[in-house]
Structures are given as structure tokens and as C-alpha cells.
Amino acid sequence: SRQLHYKAKWYGRTIKEASTFAPSSQTCHVCGNKHAEVKNLSIRMWTCPVCFTLHDRDRNAAQNIKAMAL
């Protein structure tokens, strides 16, 4: 992490970090609903009970982390 921050400063870049405990895979990136049952790591695909979007756990988390950085 220290080296990453050093290189970012060297190249004039900014690093934004998401909290380790942010519920990125449990939160629907479409409507923002947090679906606590998805906390179980064996659940790889899930449907949001509010907007009915089908999510791949990892892709959904990536979308949420990207949105945190913007």
C-alpha cells in the first residue's frame, strides 16, 4: 500500500480506497438496496428483492467499488 501511494504521488495520481468492510457485494448497484442474505460467500448469483436485477456477486461488487471511487 505504501509503495502504491508513493507511485501515485510520483505520477500525480489520486488513490481512493474503499473500506474493507463496505458491503460492496451485498448492495445492489442498480437501486442501492442492501441484501444481507448475500453475506454468505457461497452465493455467487443473486436477485435484488427490490428491483429484481440479477447479479453476479463479483461484478456487482466491482460496480459498487467503481461508483465509490467516482
Biopython code that builds the backbone (N, CA, C, O; Angstrom):
import numpy as np
from Bio.PDB.StructureBuilder import StructureBuilder

atoms = [
    (1, "SER", "N", (0.826, -1.197, 0.000)),
    (1, "SER", "CA", (0.000, 0.000, 0.000)),
    (1, "SER", "C", (0.867, 1.256, 0.000)),
    (1, "SER", "O", (0.571, 2.223, -0.703)),
    (2, "ARG", "N", (1.934, 1.237, 0.788)),
    (2, "ARG", "CA", (2.814, 2.396, 0.857)),
    (2, "ARG", "C", (3.449, 2.675, -0.502)),
    (2, "ARG", "O", (3.540, 3.826, -0.927)),
    (3, "GLN", "N", (3.886, 1.618, -1.177)),
    (3, "GLN", "CA", (4.505, 1.762, -2.497)),
    (3, "GLN", "C", (3.487, 2.291, -3.516)),
    (3, "GLN", "O", (3.823, 3.116, -4.366)),
    (4, "LEU", "N", (2.271, 1.822, -3.425)),
    (4, "LEU", "CA", (1.222, 2.276, -4.325)),
    (4, "LEU", "C", (0.966, 3.772, -4.151)),
    (4, "LEU", "O", (0.835, 4.498, -5.136)),
    (5, "HIS", "N", (0.894, 4.231, -2.910)),
    (5, "HIS", "CA", (0.698, 5.659, -2.635)),
    (5, "HIS", "C", (1.891, 6.475, -3.120)),
    (5, "HIS", "O", (1.721, 7.577, -3.641)),
    (6, "TYR", "N", (3.089, 5.942, -2.952)),
    (6, "TYR", "CA", (4.305, 6.611, -3.404)),
    (6, "TYR", "C", (4.286, 6.802, -4.922)),
    (6, "TYR", "O", (4.559, 7.892, -5.424)),
    (7, "LYS", "N", (3.959, 5.726, -5.645)),
    (7, "LYS", "CA", (3.914, 5.797, -7.108)),
    (7, "LYS", "C", (2.814, 6.745, -7.589)),
    (7, "LYS", "O", (3.009, 7.481, -8.557)),
    (8, "ALA", "N", (1.678, 6.729, -6.928)),
    (8, "ALA", "CA", (0.586, 7.622, -7.300)),
    (8, "ALA", "C", (1.018, 9.082, -7.145)),
    (8, "ALA", "O", (0.753, 9.912, -8.015)),
    (9, "LYS", "N", (1.673, 9.378, -6.050)),
    (9, "LYS", "CA", (2.153, 10.749, -5.812)),
    (9, "LYS", "C", (3.195, 11.112, -6.869)),
    (9, "LYS", "O", (3.188, 12.226, -7.393)),
    (10, "TRP", "N", (4.081, 10.184, -7.179)),
    (10, "TRP", "CA", (5.133, 10.393, -8.167)),
    (10, "TRP", "C", (4.541, 10.778, -9.532)),
    (10, "TRP", "O", (5.060, 11.662, -10.214)),
    (11, "TYR", "N", (3.456, 10.108, -9.918)),
    (11, "TYR", "CA", (2.840, 10.348, -11.217)),
    (11, "TYR", "C", (1.666, 11.338, -11.170)),
    (11, "TYR", "O", (0.962, 11.517, -12.163)),
    (12, "GLY", "N", (1.462, 11.972, -10.021)),
    (12, "GLY", "CA", (0.390, 12.957, -9.901)),
    (12, "GLY", "C", (-1.000, 12.352, -9.934)),
    (12, "GLY", "O", (-1.941, 12.977, -10.423)),
    (13, "ARG", "N", (-1.133, 11.156, -9.425)),
    (13, "ARG", "CA", (-2.423, 10.460, -9.408)),
    (13, "ARG", "C", (-3.023, 10.478, -8.012)),
    (13, "ARG", "O", (-2.344, 10.775, -7.029)),
    (14, "THR", "N", (-4.292, 10.160, -7.945)),
    (14, "THR", "CA", (-5.003, 10.095, -6.675)),
    (14, "THR", "C", (-5.490, 8.668, -6.458)),
    (14, "THR", "O", (-5.996, 8.025, -7.378)),
    (15, "ILE", "N", (-5.333, 8.187, -5.241)),
    (15, "ILE", "CA", (-5.833, 6.850, -4.885)),
    (15, "ILE", "C", (-7.020, 7.015, -3.956)),
    (15, "ILE", "O", (-6.964, 7.765, -2.982)),
    (16, "LYS", "N", (-8.083, 6.315, -4.265)),
    (16, "LYS", "CA", (-9.245, 6.280, -3.385)),
    (16, "LYS", "C", (-9.418, 4.843, -2.932)),
    (16, "LYS", "O", (-9.381, 3.916, -3.741)),
    (17, "GLU", "N", (-9.605, 4.666, -1.645)),
    (17, "GLU", "CA", (-9.733, 3.319, -1.097)),
    (17, "GLU", "C", (-11.143, 3.096, -0.565)),
    (17, "GLU", "O", (-11.733, 3.973, 0.066)),
    (18, "ALA", "N", (-11.661, 1.920, -0.831)),
    (18, "ALA", "CA", (-12.954, 1.523, -0.277)),
    (18, "ALA", "C", (-12.694, 0.837, 1.054)),
    (18, "ALA", "O", (-11.693, 0.139, 1.215)),
    (19, "SER", "N", (-13.570, 1.030, 1.978)),
    (19, "SER", "CA", (-13.448, 0.383, 3.274)),
    (19, "SER", "C", (-13.460, -1.132, 3.103)),
    (19, "SER", "O", (-14.204, -1.669, 2.283)),
    (20, "THR", "N", (-12.638, -1.805, 3.878)),
    (20, "THR", "CA", (-12.585, -3.258, 3.849)),
    (20, "THR", "C", (-13.943, -3.860, 4.198)),
    (20, "THR", "O", (-14.295, -4.936, 3.717)),
    (21, "PHE", "N", (-14.689, -3.170, 5.025)),
    (21, "PHE", "CA", (-15.963, -3.696, 5.497)),
    (21, "PHE", "C", (-17.170, -3.133, 4.747)),
    (21, "PHE", "O", (-18.306, -3.357, 5.165)),
    (22, "ALA", "N", (-16.949, -2.412, 3.656)),
    (22, "ALA", "CA", (-18.065, -1.895, 2.851)),
    (22, "ALA", "C", (-18.819, -3.079, 2.245)),
    (22, "ALA", "O", (-18.189, -3.995, 1.716)),
    (23, "PRO", "N", (-20.141, -3.082, 2.310)),
    (23, "PRO", "CA", (-20.923, -4.223, 1.796)),
    (23, "PRO", "C", (-21.071, -4.183, 0.276)),
    (23, "PRO", "O", (-22.190, -4.184, -0.237)),
    (24, "SER", "N", (-19.959, -4.147, -0.442)),
    (24, "SER", "CA", (-19.990, -3.961, -1.894)),
    (24, "SER", "C", (-20.651, -5.111, -2.649)),
    (24, "SER", "O", (-21.287, -4.879, -3.677)),
    (25, "SER", "N", (-20.518, -6.330, -2.168)),
    (25, "SER", "CA", (-21.138, -7.451, -2.883)),
    (25, "SER", "C", (-22.587, -7.673, -2.458)),
    (25, "SER", "O", (-23.332, -8.383, -3.132)),
    (26, "GLN", "N", (-22.986, -7.066, -1.340)),
    (26, "GLN", "CA", (-24.352, -7.242, -0.832)),
    (26, "GLN", "C", (-25.295, -6.130, -1.275)),
    (26, "GLN", "O", (-26.512, -6.258, -1.137)),
    (27, "THR", "N", (-24.743, -5.036, -1.809)),
    (27, "THR", "CA", (-25.546, -3.881, -2.180)),
    (27, "THR", "C", (-25.810, -3.881, -3.675)),
    (27, "THR", "O", (-24.881, -3.988, -4.475)),
    (28, "CYS", "N", (-27.067, -3.763, -4.050)),
    (28, "CYS", "CA", (-27.453, -3.723, -5.464)),
    (28, "CYS", "C", (-26.898, -2.444, -6.085)),
    (28, "CYS", "O", (-27.186, -1.350, -5.600)),
    (29, "HIS", "N", (-26.111, -2.567, -7.146)),
    (29, "HIS", "CA", (-25.544, -1.368, -7.770)),
    (29, "HIS", "C", (-26.578, -0.603, -8.593)),
    (29, "HIS", "O", (-26.311, 0.519, -9.025)),
    (30, "VAL", "N", (-27.743, -1.185, -8.814)),
    (30, "VAL", "CA", (-28.796, -0.519, -9.578)),
    (30, "VAL", "C", (-29.657, 0.369, -8.675)),
    (30, "VAL", "O", (-29.837, 1.552, -8.962)),
    (31, "CYS", "N", (-30.192, -0.195, -7.582)),
    (31, "CYS", "CA", (-31.111, 0.570, -6.725)),
    (31, "CYS", "C", (-30.547, 0.911, -5.349)),
    (31, "CYS", "O", (-31.120, 1.734, -4.635)),
    (32, "GLY", "N", (-29.420, 0.285, -4.965)),
    (32, "GLY", "CA", (-28.802, 0.596, -3.678)),
    (32, "GLY", "C", (-29.306, -0.224, -2.506)),
    (32, "GLY", "O", (-28.867, -0.007, -1.376)),
    (33, "ASN", "N", (-30.211, -1.157, -2.740)),
    (33, "ASN", "CA", (-30.735, -1.985, -1.658)),
    (33, "ASN", "C", (-29.661, -2.934, -1.139)),
    (33, "ASN", "O", (-28.962, -3.570, -1.927)),
    (34, "LYS", "N", (-29.525, -3.035, 0.198)),
    (34, "LYS", "CA", (-28.580, -3.969, 0.800)),
    (34, "LYS", "C", (-29.309, -5.273, 1.104)),
    (34, "LYS", "O", (-30.300, -5.285, 1.834)),
    (35, "HIS", "N", (-28.812, -6.361, 0.542)),
    (35, "HIS", "CA", (-29.431, -7.678, 0.694)),
    (35, "HIS", "C", (-28.522, -8.512, 1.593)),
    (35, "HIS", "O", (-27.583, -9.145, 1.110)),
    (36, "ALA", "N", (-28.796, -8.516, 2.893)),
    (36, "ALA", "CA", (-27.924, -9.133, 3.895)),
    (36, "ALA", "C", (-27.716, -10.628, 3.707)),
    (36, "ALA", "O", (-26.682, -11.154, 4.119)),
    (37, "GLU", "N", (-28.658, -11.321, 3.104)),
    (37, "GLU", "CA", (-28.520, -12.766, 2.906)),
    (37, "GLU", "C", (-27.350, -13.118, 1.990)),
    (37, "GLU", "O", (-26.855, -14.244, 2.015)),
    (38, "VAL", "N", (-26.918, -12.166, 1.194)),
    (38, "VAL", "CA", (-25.828, -12.399, 0.243)),
    (38, "VAL", "C", (-24.474, -12.420, 0.960)),
    (38, "VAL", "O", (-23.447, -12.682, 0.333)),
    (39, "LYS", "N", (-24.465, -12.150, 2.242)),
    (39, "LYS", "CA", (-23.222, -12.177, 3.015)),
    (39, "LYS", "C", (-22.574, -13.567, 2.964)),
    (39, "LYS", "O", (-21.359, -13.694, 3.111)),
    (40, "ASN", "N", (-23.377, -14.588, 2.760)),
    (40, "ASN", "CA", (-22.896, -15.958, 2.615)),
    (40, "ASN", "C", (-22.067, -16.044, 1.332)),
    (40, "ASN", "O", (-22.600, -15.850, 0.240)),
    (41, "LEU", "N", (-20.774, -16.332, 1.456)),
    (41, "LEU", "CA", (-19.868, -16.334, 0.307)),
    (41, "LEU", "C", (-20.158, -17.417, -0.721)),
    (41, "LEU", "O", (-19.663, -17.340, -1.845)),
    (42, "SER", "N", (-20.949, -18.422, -0.364)),
    (42, "SER", "CA", (-21.272, -19.470, -1.328)),
    (42, "SER", "C", (-22.314, -19.001, -2.347)),
    (42, "SER", "O", (-22.504, -19.647, -3.378)),
    (43, "ILE", "N", (-22.983, -17.895, -2.069)),
    (43, "ILE", "CA", (-23.976, -17.350, -3.008)),
    (43, "ILE", "C", (-23.232, -16.531, -4.057)),
    (43, "ILE", "O", (-22.720, -15.453, -3.754)),
    (44, "ARG", "N", (-23.168, -17.037, -5.291)),
    (44, "ARG", "CA", (-22.422, -16.370, -6.360)),
    (44, "ARG", "C", (-23.323, -15.510, -7.239)),
    (44, "ARG", "O", (-22.867, -14.517, -7.806)),
    (45, "MET", "N", (-24.598, -15.882, -7.360)),
    (45, "MET", "CA", (-25.579, -15.117, -8.135)),
    (45, "MET", "C", (-26.758, -14.833, -7.230)),
    (45, "MET", "O", (-27.175, -15.691, -6.451)),
    (46, "TRP", "N", (-27.306, -13.608, -7.333)),
    (46, "TRP", "CA", (-28.474, -13.286, -6.523)),
    (46, "TRP", "C", (-29.326, -12.247, -7.239)),
    (46, "TRP", "O", (-28.837, -11.485, -8.074)),
    (47, "THR", "N", (-30.609, -12.233, -6.895)),
    (47, "THR", "CA", (-31.552, -11.295, -7.478)),
    (47, "THR", "C", (-31.974, -10.298, -6.418)),
    (47, "THR", "O", (-32.355, -10.677, -5.310)),
    (48, "CYS", "N", (-31.905, -9.021, -6.764)),
    (48, "CYS", "CA", (-32.307, -7.969, -5.835)),
    (48, "CYS", "C", (-33.807, -8.088, -5.570)),
    (48, "CYS", "O", (-34.593, -8.148, -6.516)),
    (49, "PRO", "N", (-34.218, -8.124, -4.293)),
    (49, "PRO", "CA", (-35.644, -8.248, -3.986)),
    (49, "PRO", "C", (-36.438, -6.966, -4.243)),
    (49, "PRO", "O", (-37.668, -6.984, -4.196)),
    (50, "VAL", "N", (-35.752, -5.857, -4.514)),
    (50, "VAL", "CA", (-36.440, -4.585, -4.753)),
    (50, "VAL", "C", (-36.611, -4.322, -6.252)),
    (50, "VAL", "O", (-37.729, -4.094, -6.714)),
    (51, "CYS", "N", (-35.506, -4.352, -7.017)),
    (51, "CYS", "CA", (-35.594, -4.022, -8.451)),
    (51, "CYS", "C", (-35.502, -5.247, -9.358)),
    (51, "CYS", "O", (-35.608, -5.125, -10.578)),
    (52, "PHE", "N", (-35.303, -6.439, -8.761)),
    (52, "PHE", "CA", (-35.284, -7.715, -9.467)),
    (52, "PHE", "C", (-34.149, -7.857, -10.496)),
    (52, "PHE", "O", (-34.268, -8.616, -11.458)),
    (53, "THR", "N", (-33.056, -7.124, -10.283)),
    (53, "THR", "CA", (-31.884, -7.257, -11.138)),
    (53, "THR", "C", (-31.103, -8.497, -10.713)),
    (53, "THR", "O", (-30.865, -8.702, -9.523)),
    (54, "LEU", "N", (-30.704, -9.322, -11.678)),
    (54, "LEU", "CA", (-29.890, -10.498, -11.396)),
    (54, "LEU", "C", (-28.428, -10.066, -11.329)),
    (54, "LEU", "O", (-27.932, -9.406, -12.243)),
    (55, "HIS", "N", (-27.737, -10.436, -10.249)),
    (55, "HIS", "CA", (-26.349, -10.013, -10.049)),
    (55, "HIS", "C", (-25.395, -11.193, -9.956)),
    (55, "HIS", "O", (-25.704, -12.211, -9.337)),
    (56, "ASP", "N", (-24.233, -11.043, -10.580)),
    (56, "ASP", "CA", (-23.083, -11.888, -10.309)),
    (56, "ASP", "C", (-22.374, -11.196, -9.149)),
    (56, "ASP", "O", (-22.098, -9.999, -9.233)),
    (57, "ARG", "N", (-22.079, -11.902, -8.092)),
    (57, "ARG", "CA", (-21.525, -11.326, -6.872)),
    (57, "ARG", "C", (-20.305, -10.439, -7.141)),
    (57, "ARG", "O", (-20.245, -9.312, -6.651)),
    (58, "ASP", "N", (-19.334, -10.935, -7.912)),
    (58, "ASP", "CA", (-18.093, -10.208, -8.143)),
    (58, "ASP", "C", (-18.285, -8.990, -9.043)),
    (58, "ASP", "O", (-17.714, -7.930, -8.787)),
    (59, "ARG", "N", (-19.079, -9.138, -10.085)),
    (59, "ARG", "CA", (-19.331, -7.994, -10.986)),
    (59, "ARG", "C", (-20.096, -6.890, -10.256)),
    (59, "ARG", "O", (-19.822, -5.705, -10.449)),
    (60, "ASN", "N", (-21.044, -7.280, -9.430)),
    (60, "ASN", "CA", (-21.808, -6.303, -8.665)),
    (60, "ASN", "C", (-20.890, -5.538, -7.707)),
    (60, "ASN", "O", (-20.978, -4.315, -7.593)),
    (61, "ALA", "N", (-20.017, -6.267, -7.025)),
    (61, "ALA", "CA", (-19.072, -5.633, -6.105)),
    (61, "ALA", "C", (-18.164, -4.667, -6.861)),
    (61, "ALA", "O", (-17.887, -3.568, -6.380)),
    (62, "ALA", "N", (-17.703, -5.072, -8.037)),
    (62, "ALA", "CA", (-16.834, -4.207, -8.837)),
    (62, "ALA", "C", (-17.548, -2.918, -9.232)),
    (62, "ALA", "O", (-16.953, -1.841, -9.205)),
    (63, "GLN", "N", (-18.825, -3.030, -9.601)),
    (63, "GLN", "CA", (-19.616, -1.838, -9.955)),
    (63, "GLN", "C", (-19.738, -0.898, -8.761)),
    (63, "GLN", "O", (-19.608, 0.317, -8.908)),
    (64, "ASN", "N", (-19.987, -1.459, -7.583)),
    (64, "ASN", "CA", (-20.126, -0.635, -6.380)),
    (64, "ASN", "C", (-18.810, 0.038, -6.000)),
    (64, "ASN", "O", (-18.799, 1.206, -5.611)),
    (65, "ILE", "N", (-17.704, -0.692, -6.110)),
    (65, "ILE", "CA", (-16.404, -0.119, -5.784)),
    (65, "ILE", "C", (-16.044, 0.995, -6.777)),
    (65, "ILE", "O", (-15.501, 2.029, -6.388)),
    (66, "LYS", "N", (-16.346, 0.778, -8.031)),
    (66, "LYS", "CA", (-16.103, 1.810, -9.045)),
    (66, "LYS", "C", (-16.905, 3.067, -8.728)),
    (66, "LYS", "O", (-16.383, 4.176, -8.837)),
    (67, "ALA", "N", (-18.167, 2.905, -8.337)),
    (67, "ALA", "CA", (-19.015, 4.046, -8.009)),
    (67, "ALA", "C", (-18.488, 4.801, -6.775)),
    (67, "ALA", "O", (-18.616, 6.023, -6.693)),
    (68, "MET", "N", (-17.897, 4.071, -5.822)),
    (68, "MET", "CA", (-17.318, 4.717, -4.636)),
    (68, "MET", "C", (-16.150, 5.611, -5.031)),
    (68, "MET", "O", (-15.916, 6.641, -4.399)),
    (69, "ALA", "N", (-15.420, 5.228, -6.063)),
    (69, "ALA", "CA", (-14.237, 5.971, -6.476)),
    (69, "ALA", "C", (-14.575, 7.235, -7.266)),
    (69, "ALA", "O", (-13.765, 8.161, -7.326)),
    (70, "LEU", "N", (-15.739, 7.282, -7.859)),
    (70, "LEU", "CA", (-16.102, 8.431, -8.704)),
    (70, "LEU", "C", (-16.677, 9.584, -7.943)),
    (70, "LEU", "O", (-17.021, 10.606, -8.537)),
]
sb = StructureBuilder()
sb.init_structure("model")
sb.init_model(0)
sb.init_chain("A")
sb.init_seg("    ")
for serial, (resi, resn, name, xyz) in enumerate(atoms, 1):
    if name == "N":
        sb.init_residue(resn, " ", resi, " ")
    sb.init_atom(name, np.array(xyz, "f"), 0.0, 1.0, " ", f" {name:<3s}", serial, name[0])
structure = sb.get_structure()
